[in-house]
Amino acid sequence: MSHVDMVEDLLQCHLCNKRLRRPKMLPCQHTFCLECLQGLAPPASKNLACPSCGLNVELQTAGPDGVLVLPPNLYLDSLLTALQQDNGGSAGVDKTRCSRCQTVGSTSACQHCRQVFCTVCWSSHISELKSQLPSLLDQLTGARERLDHRIQDFREVCQKLKQHIDVAVEVRIQSLRVQQSNMNKKAEELLAQGELSVAELQGRIHTTENTVARGADFDALPNDNKKVALFLQLHRTTSGLLDEVSHWGEARPTFDEENFRIDMAGESRTSSEPEEPDDVFCEAGPLSSADSMSLYYRSRSFTPRINLGRSVMQRPSGVGVAPWDDGVFMYIAGTDSRQVLVIDRSKMKLVTQLTAPSMLYPHGIAFCKTSREVYVTDKWNHCIHVFSAESKYLRQLGRKGHASGCFHSPEGIASGPGISEKTSLYVCDTGNDRVQVIDPSDGSVELILGILEPLPGQKTKRTQFNQPTGVAVTQDKVVVADFGNKRIKTYSLSGEKLNEFGSMGEARGQFRSPECIAVDRLGFILVGDSGNARVQIFRPNGTLVRVFGGRGSSAGRFAWVSGIAVTDSMDIIVTDSKNGNVQIF
C-alpha cells in the first residue's frame, strides 16, 4: 500500500466510504462524518453505538443534535484542509480564506490546529477547543489507573526479587551473607525509588487533572489567544504525562544468579551497532531438512517488507497468525489500548478488535484450529480470555492466585499437543515461576513444568524458572524463554527437561532479557532477545544459526522485541513495544 493510499484510507469515512466531511470523533477515537453519525442517532435517545467497535456513547442531548456537540477530529480536519488548499493552490487560493466556511476577510490563526478562521467560525472553534478538555481529563484518569496497575506489578516484582535473592544466598556458602544484605538493600532502594517516582508522577497527573477540570479558568482568560495558549500548554502536559506512564516500569529488575547481581531488564545499552549478516548468499533449496533450513536462514536478507508504525497501535506485545482462513488474519495484542487488533494481512487493513470489559493488559496470543478459538493472556487481570474466530467473547480461564489452575501475571501462551491426543494450552505463569498446561475448554490443569521437590530439610518447592515469559510448542517439545535466568529451556510433552542453552551477556548466543519465542515448521527456535534488541535463531538442539536486528528505530532494527511469530510461508513477524511498530520480514 502506498503512502497516498494510506492517507486516503485514513481520511475515509467507513460509513459512507467517502472522504470525511466535518469529521466528528467518538471517545473510542473512531471518526466519521457529522451527517453520517446524525443519521445513526436515534431521535429520542441519548445513546449512540460506535459503528466500528460498538462502544456505547452517551450524548448530551437526544437525537442528531447530540452529535453536534461531539468533538471534531482536529488532526484529520487540518489534514483535509491542507489537501484542499494544495489542490487549489494553482488557482490562486487566498491565504486569508477561512478554513471552515471559505469566506475571505479578516481571520484569526489557531496555533493548535494550524488553521485560520473568520470571526464567526473563530468563536465556534474556541468552543470546540473547550469541549475537548473533558477528553483530556478522561485520558489523564485512564493514565492514572494504568499507573496504579504498573506500580502494583512493580511492587510484586521487587518483593519477588528479594525472595529470590534470599533463596539463592542460602544455597551458597556463609561468606556470601554480606552480599545478600547488600543486594536486599539495593532491592529496597529500587522499590523506594520506584515508589518515589510514581508518587511524583501521580502528583503531576493530579495537578494537571485539577487544572483541566477547572473550565472556569479557561473562560476567565481575557482574550482568545491566551485561551489557545492555555489549551496548548495543557495538551502538551497531558501528552507528556501519557508518554511517561506508558514507559514507566519498563526497566524490570531480575536477579542474575550466575553472576550474583541485580540486572535491570529494559535498560538501554549504549551500543547501536547492527548485527552483521553471515557471509553466505546462495539458494537454500527445499526447506525439508535442518541443514537446508540453516542455510536458508544464513542466506536470507532480513530487511522488513512491511513496517506498521504507531498509526496502527502503541506498545504492541504478543502477535500471532490464525490457523484458519488460509492464515490471512494477524492478531496483535495492544497493551495500552486494552484490546487485540485483527488485521487482514492481504490488505494490511484493520478488520476488528477483540476486547472485554475485564481485559486490562492483553499480552500473549494463541489459537486452536479445531475449535476456532483465540486465547489471550491478561497480565494484570491474571487470567486468560477466550474469543471465537468471529471475535465473540466466550469465557475466562483461571483467576489470580498461586494454587494449581490459578495465575499470577501470565504472559506467553501457546497451543499444541498435550499428554492426551487433544490440544492443550501452555501458559507462562510468570509471577508463579512455572508453566501450566491446561485444558482450553475449562482451564483444568494437565501438567505443570519447572516445579521441583524441596531440598532436604526444607518445605518450599523449588522452581527451574525465574519469570518465564515466552513459550512455543512443536509436535514433541515445549520450548520456554526463561526471562530471569537468561536461558532457553526445552521439555518433553510429559514434562521432562531435555536441554537448555544461553547465558547472561551480549555476545552471539547470549541473552539479555529473552522475552518471547517462536518455532518454525522444522522446530528451529526464534528468540526475541529483547534486552539486546535483536532476534536470534537456533537449531532445535540450541546451535546458533543467525542473528539479526540491532538497537535503533529504523527499518530492521528494534528497541524492545515484545512479540514474535513465524508463519508456514516463513514470514517472520516481530512486534516492538518501545518503537511502537510491527515489522514483517
BAGU-73725 format. One record per residue: z, x, y of N, C-alpha, C in turn. Coordinates in steps of 0.02 Angstrom, whole numbers, plus 50000, padded with zeros to 5 digits. Example, Ala and Ser with C-alpha at 12.3 -4.5 7.8 and 13.67 -1.06 7.14 Angstrom:
residues 2
503905066049716503905061549775503905066049835 503545064249888503575068449947503945064550002 
This chain:
residues 585
500005004349940500005000050000500005004550062 499545003450110499515007450170500075005450218 500165009950269500685008450319500515002050358 499875001050371499674994950407499834988750367 499694988950301499844983250258500594981950255 500984987350253501714986450251501964983250315 501694985250373501894982250437501694974850439 501074973450416500854966450416501294962150370 501484964950313501924961250267502604959950299 502854964950338503494964150372503454958750425 502874957950456502794953150511502554946350487 502514945350421502264938950394502834934150380 502764927950401503234922650383503064920450312 503564920550267503424918950198503474911350184 503494907450238503434900150230502724897850245 502454900250301501774898250319501254903550302 501504909550279501064915150261500614917350319 500864916450380500514918750440500964923550478 500694926850529501104931250569501654927250605 502244930050608502824926550636502694924250707 502934918250723502914915550791503634913650810 503884916750864504584915750886505054916650826 505104922650799505494923850738506234922450748 506524918650703507244917150702507544920350639 508134923450648508454927150593509074923450568 509104922550501509684919450469510224924750456 510844922750443511384927650431511244932350374 510814930450325510644934850269510094939750288 509884939950352509384944550379508664942450364 508554936850329507874934550317507624931050381 506984932050397506704929850461506094925350448 506054919850487505494915150480505304912550549 504714909250553504514906150616505004900650636 505094899750701505524894450726505284887650701 504634886250708504374879750688504434878650612 504354884050573504424883350500505134881450481 505624884750513506324883150498506504876150522 506234874150580506374867450604506094862150556 505544863750525505264859050477505684858350414 506094863350399506534863050340507214859950356 507414859850419508084857550437508144849950427 508614847650386508724840450378508934837250444 508654831550462508784828650529509524827150541 509894825050490510594822850501511094827750472 510894833850458511354838550425511384845050465 511974848250463512074854650495511964860450445 511784858950385511694864050333510944865450322 510794871950317510104874150305510114879650253 509724878850199509704883850145509154888850160 509324895450154508824900750164508274899950111 507634899650130507104898850081507024904850034 507274910650054507194916750012507754917649963 508394917449987508964918949943509414913049930 509294907349963509694901349950510354901149987 510494906150030511134906250067511194899950110 511764896650107511884890650148512084892750218 511694890650268511824892350338512084886050374 512644886750406512934881050443512694881450516 512314876450538512054876150606512564873350654 512494874950718512964872350768512844864850780 512214862850777512054855650785511584853650729 511554847250715511154844750659510414844750677 510004845350625509284844550633508934850550663 508314849650684507914855250711508224858550772 508614854750812508914857750872509404863250853 509704862650794510174867850772509834874350759 509184874250742508824880450728508694884350793 508654880650850508514883950914509024889150932 509664887950913510204892550934510284898350885 509894898450831509924904250787509674910450825 509954916350812509744922250849509024924250832 508654926650881507984929150865508024936050833 507524937750796507474944550769507134948850822 507564952050864507294955650922506854961450902 507014964550846506604970250824505894967950807 505834962650767505164960150750504814957150810 505214953950854504924951150915504624956650958 504984962350963504724967951002504094970750970 504094971250904503514973950869502904969450878 503014962850874502464958050885502184958750955 502644959451003502414960051073502014966451083 502264972051052501904978351059501204977951029 501144974750972500494974050940500024969750983 500304964451012499894960251056499634964051116 500084968251145499894972151204499374977451186 499454980651126498974985551104498284982451094 498284976451063497644972951050497284971051115 497674969851166497354967651229497314972951281 497474979251262497514984551311496844985951345 496304985551310495644987151338495424982051389 495714976251389495514970951436495914971351500 496344976451507496714977251569497344973051572 497784973851522498414969951521498844971951580 499124967151615499564968251672500234970651647 500464976351672501104979151649501694974951671 501594970051720502154965851742502104958951712 501764958351657501704951851624502324950551581 502604944551585503194942751545503024942951470 503454946351432503324947051360503354940451323 503694935451352503794929151315503294923851336 503264922351402502834916851425502164919351451 502084926151457501454929151478501274927751551 501744925351591501604924351662501654931051698 501294931651754501284937851793501694936751856 502114941651870502534941151929503114945951925 503644944251960504244948451960504574948151891 504734954051863505024954351796505634958851795 506034958051742506604962351729506514965451660 506684971851653506594975351589507264975951553 507254974151488507854974651446507854981351411 508394985151419508444991751388508574991351313 508794985451289508954984751217508314983751176 507904978851195507314977351155506664980051185 506714983551244506134986651275505584981751292 505774975751316505294970751338505444968751410 504944965751442505024963351511504984955851511 505364952651556505414945451559505384943151632 505094937151641505114934051707505814931351720 505914928651780506584926451799506844921051753 506414916351734506634910751691506794913351621 506344917351592506444919851524507014924951521 507134928451577507684933451577508354930151564 508484924551596509124921051585509194918851513 508644916351485508664914351414508784920351369 508474926051387508564932051346509294934551348 509604934351406510304936351412510744931951368 510594925451366510964920851323510874922551249 510254924651232510124926651162510524932851143 510574937651191510984943551177511714941651163 511964937151204512654934951194512734931451127 512224927651107512274923951044512314928550984 512114934950994512144939650938512824943050931 513274942050980513944945150975514314942850912 514294936250894514624934350831514334937950770 513674939450772513384943050716513674950050709 513784953350768514104959950766514814959350739 515154953950758515844953050734515854952050659 515364948150632515334947150560515204953750524 514774957850552514634964350520515254968750520 515624968650575516234972650578516754970250528 516814963550521517274960850472517084962950401 516434962650386516204964750320516334972250309 516234976150362516354983350356517094984750341 517524980950375518244982050363518434980250292 518134974750265518284972850196518034978050147 517424980750159517174985950114517604992150117 517854993750177518274999650184518934998750147 519194992550145519804991250106519694992850033 519104990850006518954992349936518884999749925 518575003249973518465010349965519125014249965 519585012450010520215016150011520635014549950 520575008349924520945006749862520675010949804 520015011449800519715015649748519915022949758 519945025149820520125032049835520855033449816 521295028549829521995029449809522055030249734 521685026049697521725026349624521435032849597 520885035249628520585041549606521065047249618 521395047349677521875052649692522485052349645 522705046349628523255045749581523055048349512 522445046649491522205049149426522125056749428 521935059449486521875066649493522545070049480 523085067349507523745070249496523935069949422 523795064149390523965063449319523585068449276 522935069249290522535073849251522785081049260 522975082749321523245089449333523875090649292 524305085649290524935086249253524805087449178 524325083549149524185084249078523895091149063 523415093449105523105099949093523605105649097 524075105249144524565110549153525035111049093 525205105249062525645105249004525345108948945 524675108848939524335112248884524335119848896 524335121848958524325129048974525025132048968 525065138548977525695142048970526125140949032 526775142749026527255141249078527095144649144 526735150249142526595153949203526135150149251 525805144749226525365140849269525725135249307 526395134749298526755129349331526715129849408 526685135849432526635136749505525975133749531 525435135049493524795132149513524795124549509 525155121949460525215114649455525515111749518 526065114749541526385112249602525915112749662 525565118249667525115119249724524545114149724 524275112849665523715108149662523935100849672 524545099149648524805092549663524905091649738 525125097049770525205096749842524525095549876 524015098949849523335098049877523095090849867 523255087949808523055081049795523405076349844 524055077649857524425073549905524115074349975 523915080449991523605081550057522935077950062 522555078050007521925074450007522025066950019 522525064249983522665057149991522915055650062 523345060050088523605059150156523035059550207 522585064250196522015064750241521565058550237 521485056150175521085050050166521405044050199 522055043250189522415037750221522375038250297 522465044250323522445045250395521745043750422 521235046050385520545044950406520385037450408 520595033850355520455026650353520845022950407 521485024950417521885021650470521555022450538 521295028450551520965029650614520315025550620 519925025250564519315021450564519455013950570 519975011650535520175004550540520365002850611 520715007550644520915006350713520325005550759 519815009750750519225009150792518835002750778 518815000750714518494994450697518864988650729 519534988750725519934983350754519834983050830 519824988850862519724988950935519034986050953 518524988050915517854985450930517804978050915 518144975750862518154968550847518444964650906 518994967050932519314963550989518854963351049 518504969051060518054969251118517474964351109 517184964251049516624959751036516854952451039 517474951151014517714944251012517844941451082 517964945851130518094943351198517434942051234 517124936751218516494934951250516564933851325 517174932151346517294930851418517164937151458 517324942951429517204949251465516454950051480 516044947651435515324948051444515114943751504 515374937651507515204933151562515484935451629 516044939251627516374941251689516024946951725 515564950251692515214955751724514794953251783 514764957151837514454954651899513694953751896 513354957551854512624956751852512364957751781 511734955851773511444955951706511354962951679 511214967751722511114974551699511754977251665 512324975551694512944977751663513084974151598 512844967951593512914964251530512494967551475 511884969451494511454972951445511774979551425 512044983151475512364989651460512954988751412 513354983451423513924982151379513684980551308 513154976451304512894974751238512644981051202 512284985351238512044991451208512614995751183 513144996351222513725000351202514034997451139 514124990751137514434987651078513974988351017 513324987751028512854988350972512874995350943 512875000550987512895007350963513545008750926 514105006350955514755007550924514785004250855 514544998050850514554994550786514124998150735 513525000350754513085003850708513405010350683 513735013850729514075020050709514635018750660 515025013450672515575011750627515315009650559 514785005750557514495003650493514255009650453 513965014550487513725020450453514315024550425 514865025150464515445028750441515755025450380 515805018750381516085015150323515645016050262 514985016050273514515016650217514595023250181 514745028550219514775035250189515495037450173 515985033350191516685035350180516815035550104 517155040550082517355041150012516835044149967 516275046549995515755049649953516005056149921 516425059849957516705065949930517295064049885 517165063549820517665061149772517995067149737 518655067749740518985073549708519015072749632 518845078049597518935078449525519265085049508 519545085449448519885091449427519445095449380 519275101549400518865106049359519345109849313 519415107449251519905110249205519725117349184 519075118649178518865125349154519065130749204 518945129449268519125134249320519795132849353 520125127549331520785125649354520815125149430 520415120549455520385119449527520165112349541 520275110249603520045103649625519355104449656 518895100149633518215100249659518075093749695 517825094349756517655088449795516935086549782 516825082349732516155080049715515885075949773 515285077649796514975074149851514915078349914 515285084049916515215088449974514545091849972 514215092150028513545095250031513605102750026 513125105849991513075113049988512595115350043 512685121450065512255123950119511555125550094 511485127150031510835128950004510355123050005 509755124150027509255118750027508595121149997 508625126549958508015129149928507765124349874 507125122749873506865118249821506865121749754 506885117649700506845120449633506145122949621 506095129149594505445132049580505155129249515 504535127049515504235124449453504095130249405 504065128549341503885133549291503145135349299 502985141649283502305144149293501875142249233 501825135649220501415133249165501015127349189 500365127749185499925122249206499365121549154 499445116649110498935115549058499015108549031 498535106348993498555099848963499085099648908 499515094548910500055094248860499835090948795 499295087148796499065083848735499485077648721 499385074548662499775068548644500525070048642 500915065548671501645066548675501975063748613 501875067148556502125064648493502645069248461 502755075048492503245079748464503665082648520 504225085848501504665088848551504295094448589 503885098348553503525103848586503025101248637 502645096048618502155093348665502495090048725 503065086948714503425083948770503715089348816 503965094748788504225100248829503665103148872 503075104148842502505106848879502295101948934 502335095548918502155090348968502615090849030 503265091249018503735091649074503655098149113 503535103649078503485110049112502855110549154 502325107049134501685107549170501595101849220 502035097049218501955091149261502145092749333 501765089849380501925090449452502405084949471 502975086749501503475081849521503435080449596 502865077649615502775075049683502775067449679 503215064049715503265056849708502625053349731 502405048549692501825044649712502025038549751 502665036549746502925030849785503615032849811 503735031349875504385032749905504585026649946 505065022849919505315016949955505915018949996 505865018250062506385020650107506915015450123 507265016550179507825012350198507615005250215 506955004150225506734997350238506834992850178 506874995950118506994992150057507734990550049 508154995650053508874994650048509235001050067 509875000350082510295006050095510765007150037 510905013450021511355015549969511195012349901 510595013449875510435010949807510815014949755 510955011749698511315015049644510885014649580 511135011149529510785010849465510095007749471 509645009849426508965007349426508725006549354 508295001649343508025000649276507404996349278 507004996749225506394992749219506484987849162 506394981449175506494976349124505994977149067 506214976349005505764977248948505324971248933 505324966248976504884960448967504344960449021 503854955949013503304955249061502954961949073 502844965849019502484972249023502814977249069 503474976549079503834981449119503644981549192 503434975849218503204975749288503784975249338 504374972949315504914971749362505424977449361 505554980149420506034985549429506664982649464 507244984149436507884981649462508264987449494 508494986449556508864991749593509514988849619 510074992049601510734989749624510844992049696 510984987249741511154988849810511894988249821 512244993849828512974993749832513224990449896 512904992049953513144989250017512954981950025 512374979949998512144973050006512444968449953 512784971249903513104967249850512604962949812 512024965849799511514962149762511054967149725 510674964549678510184968549642509494966049663 509084970749687508404968949708507944969249648 507494964349642506994964149590506314965149623 505964970549605505344972449637504774972349586 504214969349606503614969349566503274976149575 503274980249521503014987049527502264987249537 501914981949517501184981949525500984981049599 501414977849638501274976649708501784980049754 502324982649724502884985549762503134980749815 503234974449791503504969249835504134966349806 504594964549850505214961349829505064954349802 505324953049742505204946549710505814941949720 506404944549705507014940549712507614945249712 508204942349719508824946249716509304943049666 509694947249632510224944749589510884945549626 511264940249630511904940749664512364935349637 513004936149651513514931349630514084931649680 514434926149691514984926149741515514931449727 515624933049663516154937849646515894945049641 515254946149653514974952949647515154956949710 515514962549699515744966649755515374973249760 515224976549704514924983149706514484984149644 513874981249643513434982249585513254989549578 513294992049516513184999249506512665000749452 512824999249389512365000849334511984994649311 511394995749281510954990249259510724991649188 510734986549145510464986949077510144980349059 509744980349005509364974448985509414973348910 509314967148889509224965448818508574961648812 508094964548775507434961548771507434955048731 507824954748677507814948848635508104942748670 508654943648706508974938048741508724937248812 508304942048836508044941948905508614941248955 509094945848949509674945848994509734952449030 510024952149091510144957949133510894958749141 511134964949132511854966449136511984971249194 512454969449238512594973349297513344974949299 513524981349301514224983149309514434982249381 515054979749391515334978749457515944983349464 515854988849500516374994049503517014991549535 516964987549587517564985349623517864978949594 517474974949559517754968949528517904970149454 517774976249430517984978549363517734973949307 517084972449308516814967949258516064969149251 515744965149209515014965249200514744958349214 514254957849259513924951449273513284950949231 513164945049204512594943949161512124938849194 511474940649199510964936249228510414935249177 510044929849185509454928749144508854932249175 508314932749137507704935849164507434931849222 507624925449226507414921149282507894921449341 508364926349341508834927749395509404922749400 509524918849347510084914049347510714917549324 511264916349359511904919349339512174915649278 512354919449226512554916449163513304916949150 513594922949156514304923749138514554930449161 515214931349153515544937649168515874940249106 515814946849095516134950049038516684954749063 517284954049034517834958549050518184956949115 518734960549125519134959949186519504966449196 519874966949252520224973149267520814974149220 520874980349194521444981949151521314988149110 521804989949069521754995949028521704994248954 521794987948936521764985948866521034986048841 520964985648776520294985348746519924979248772 519304980248794518904974748822518984973848896 519464977348926519554977148999519234983349029 519124983249095518794988849128519174990849191 519054997149211519304999749274518755003849306 518455000949358517895004149395517325006249349 517025001549311516465003449267515845005249308 515475010149284514875012449321514255011949277 514105017049237513495016949197513515011949140 512935009349121512875004549067512195005349034 512165004348968511535004748931511574999948873 511004997848847510974993648788510604997548733 510774995948670510454999248615510754997048550 510514999948495510794998048429511525000048423 511914995548394512624996948384512784998148311 513424997148293513624997948224513274992848179 513214986748205512844981648169512104982148188 511694977748162510974978048175510794975248243 511234971448275511064968248338511184973048397 510944971148455511004975148516511734975248540 511964981048562512624981748590512564984548661 513104983548700513144986448767513614992448766 513384997948797513795004048803513985004648877 514645004148891514885003648959515325009648975 515155013249028515585018749052516185015649089 516745015349054517375012849083517685018649122 517395020049180517515026349216518255027449232 518585022349259519285023149278519755023849219 519545021649160519955022449100519745028349057 519275032349081519055038449046518825037048975 518385032148966518135030448900517465026948905 517135026348849516515022348844516645016848793 516585010548814516695004948769516025002048746 515985000748682515394997548652515584990248639 515234985548671515434978548668514854974148646 515024968148624514534962948607514314959648672 513674959648689513454956848753513544949348759 513654945948704513724938648707514424936548731 514944940148710515624938048729516074943748753 515824949948753516224955548777516714958348727 516694956048665517154958648614516994965948599 517514969948589517424977148580517244978848508 516714982848501516494985048435516724992248421 516774996348473516945003448465517135006248533 517565011348532517745014948593517625022348581 517235025448626517065032548620517525036748664 517725042648638518075047548678518825047548675 519125042848639519855042448635520105046148574 520595050648584520885054648530521615052848520 521885054348462522585053048447523025057848488 523655055948501524095060248541524225066948507 524395072048548524605078448521525275077748486 525435082248441526095081848407526665081648457 527115076848447527685076148491527565072148553 526955069648562526795065548621526575058648599 526615053848646526445046948631525785044748663 525585048148716524995046048753524355048448718 523895043948708523255045848679522855050148728 522455054548700522035058948741521325056248746 520955059048793520265057048802519825063148808 519205062548783518715067948789518345067648856 518465062348894518095061448956518535062149017 518215063849072518535063849138518055060249186 518145053649192517725049349233516995049449209 516845046749150516145046149129515785041149173 515195043049198514835038749246514145036649223 513855040049173513185038249151513135038149076 512725033549048512645033048976511935030848961 511655033548906510995031548882511015031548806 510585027448776510605026448703509905027248675 509855031048620509245031548581509335027548517 508885028348469508955024748406509535027148363 509765033348375510305035948333510835039848371 510795040048438511275043948476511495040348540 512085042148563512345039848627512445046048670 512155046148730512205051948775512625049848835 513145053748851513615051948904513635057548957 513595055649020513695060349075514445060449092 514775066049076515495066749088515575069849158 515625065549208515605067449279516135072649295 516775071249278517315075649297517315082249261 517095082349198517075088549159516425092349167 515945089649204515305092949217514935094649153 514895089849107514575090949043514185084849022 513715085848977513365080448943513585080648870 513795074748844514055074448776513655069248737 513515070948673513145066348630513575064248571 513485057948551513875055048496513405051348449 513625050548387513255046248341513415039048358 513045034348331513175027248344513845025048316 514125028848269514775027148241515345030348280 515185034248332515705037048374515885044348361 515535047648315515675054748301515345059148353 515745063748381515465068348431515005073348397 514385074148424513885078448394513785084948432 513785084448499513605090448538513825089448610 513885094948646513985094648719513695100848749 513465100248811513195106048846513305105348921 513245111048957513345111149029514015113949048 514085115749110514705118349138514665117649214 515235118949247515265118549320514865124249351 514405122649396514035127849431513395125349461 513015129949490512395128249524511785131549491 511895135549438511335138549403510965133349362 510365135049340509985130449297510365129149233 510435122849214510815120949156511545119549170 511775121049231512455119349252512435113149296 513035110149307513065103949345513615104249398 513485100649452514005098549500513935090949506 514375087449472514375080149476513755077049443 513685077649376513135074149341513295066649338 513005062649382513215055649389512825050849345 512185051949336511775047049300511335050549249 511085046649201510725049649144510225044649116 509685047249088509185043049055508875046948998 508575043348950508235046648894507525043748890 507045048148872506365045748864506245043548792 505625042048775505475039148710505565043948652 505595050648666505715055548614506435058248616 506855055248658507555057248661507705062948708 507215065248749507345070248799507825067348850 508275071548875508825069148918508685071148990 508665066249035508565067449107509235066149142 509495071349176510155071049206510095071249282 510385066349315510445066449388511025070949408 510875077249422511385082149441511525081249516 511915076149531511975073749600512255078949648 512785082549627513085087549671512615093249688 512135094649645511625099849659510975096849684 510965090249695510375086849724509735088249685 509755087249619509175088649578509195084649514 508645084749477508605081749410508465087349361 508845087549307508735092549254508535088949190 508045091749155507775088749094507925093349035 508205090448981508405094248922508085091248860 507985095548810507805093148744508405089248715 508295085348662508855081648632509435086148610 509295092548594509835097048573510175100648631 509975099148693510295102048752509955108148780 509375110048754508995115748781508645113648846 508745117548899508445115948964507685116648961 507345111548989506615111548990506345112549061 506625108749109506345108649176506865106249226 506815108749287507235106549343506785104849401 506895099149433506505097549493506955094349545 506735094749608507125091949663507355097449710 507965096849734508235101349785508495097349843 508965100149881509285096349934508815095449994 508775089450019508365087950077508195080550080 507815078650130507625071650139506875070550135 506495075850125505765075050119505585072750049 504945071150040504715068549976504855073549920 505115071049865505255075249807505925078749809 506325077549862506975080749868507515075349873 508135077349863508685072549858509285074749899 509705069849915510365071249944510915069649893 510835064049856511315062349803510965057749754 510795060349695510465056349644510965051349617 510835044849629511315039649610511075035249552 510445035849533510175031949477509525035049452 509405034449387508795037349359508565033149300 507915032349293507625028649237506945031649221 506745031349157506085033749136505765028149096 505145026549112504785021049080504385023549020 504125018848981503715020648923503085024348944 502845023049005502245026449030502415033049065 503055035249058503305041649084503355041749160 503405035949192503605035749262504345037349266 504545041849310505245043549321505465040649388 505965036249387506195032749447506875035549465 506955037949527507575041049549507815037549613 508435035049613508725032349674509175037549706 509225037249772509615042149811510045038349861 510695038049848511135033949889511225036749959 511215043349968511325046250034510695045950076 510115047350047509495046750084509265039550090 509555035150048509385028050051508675026650030 508435029949976507755028749956507685028549880 507095026449857506915026249786506245029749779 506235035149738505615038849728505375037949656 504725036949649504425036149582503945041949571 504075045849519503675051749503503205050249444 
